[in-house]
């Protein structure tokens, strides 16, 4: 069966180990059914080499692992440079992978 998407779990929040530049990230609380709550975003440090791994692109599906598992929305670049935290899954249809 051909693969149709790339799956990625977000970065673990660890203030003692995380290095790099502070960037906004989505946590479970920010993902609603079909939309995002972009108020009160938190920041975490990400190194340049982690931006591709944990970053979002237009068309990515963002899905919660906790709270209400399966709650999801499609990212449409509402805020450039958005990243994902550990309890978030990024599902990227293969047609969108560069």
N, C-alpha and C positions, 0 to 999 in steps of 0.2 A: 504494500500500500504506500503510495507516495506521501511524503510529508507535506503538510499544507501551512504550517506555522512554526515559528521559533518561539520557545518558551523560556522565560527568565524570571527568577525570584529576585526581589530587591536586596539592597545592602543592609547588613546588620548595623544597628545603631550602637556604637561603642565609642564614647567620647575619649577614652584613653588610647585607642588604637587608630581612629580615623584621622587622616591627614589630608592636606590639600585645601582647596578653596571652599568656603561655605556656599552651599547651593540649596535652593528650595527642593523639598521632596514631598511626595504624596504618601500618606499613611492611610490605614483603613478608614479612619474618620472622614477623610476627604473624598472618598469614593461613595457616591450615591447610586441609586438605580437609574442608569442612563445619563448621569451628569456628575459634575464634580463640585464640591464645596471648596472654593479656593480662598476662603477667609482664614486668617490665622494659620498660615502655612509655617511650618518649622523649617530650619536649615540643618544640614549635616555637612561635614567636610568630605569632599570627593577629590581624588587625585585625577590629573588629566587622563591617565590610562583607564580610569573607571567610567568616564563619561559615556562612552559607547556601550559598555556593559550594562549600566544601570539607568541610562537616559531614555527619555521618551521621544518618539517621532510621531508626526501626524499619522493617524490611522491605527495606532497601537490600541489594543484592547487592554484595559487595566482592570484586574479582577481581585477582589478581596479573598484572603485566606481565612481570616477570623471575623468575629462579629457576626455578620450575616454572610457566610461563605457563598461565593458565587455572585455577589453584588458587583456589578461592572458597568463601565462606561467606555466610550471611544474617545481617545485623546485627539484634540484638534488644534494643538499648539496654542492653547489659551494663554500660557505663560512660557516663553522660550526658556530652554535650559532646565526643564523640570526633570527630576530624578525620582526613583522609587525606593521605598524602604522595605525591609524584610518581609512583612506580612502582605505584600502586594506582588501579584504575578503580572508580568507583561507578556501579552500574546501578540506576536507580530506576524501577520500573514506574510508568507514567503515572497509574494509579489511586491512587498514594500521594503524588503531587505536590499540595501545598496549592493 
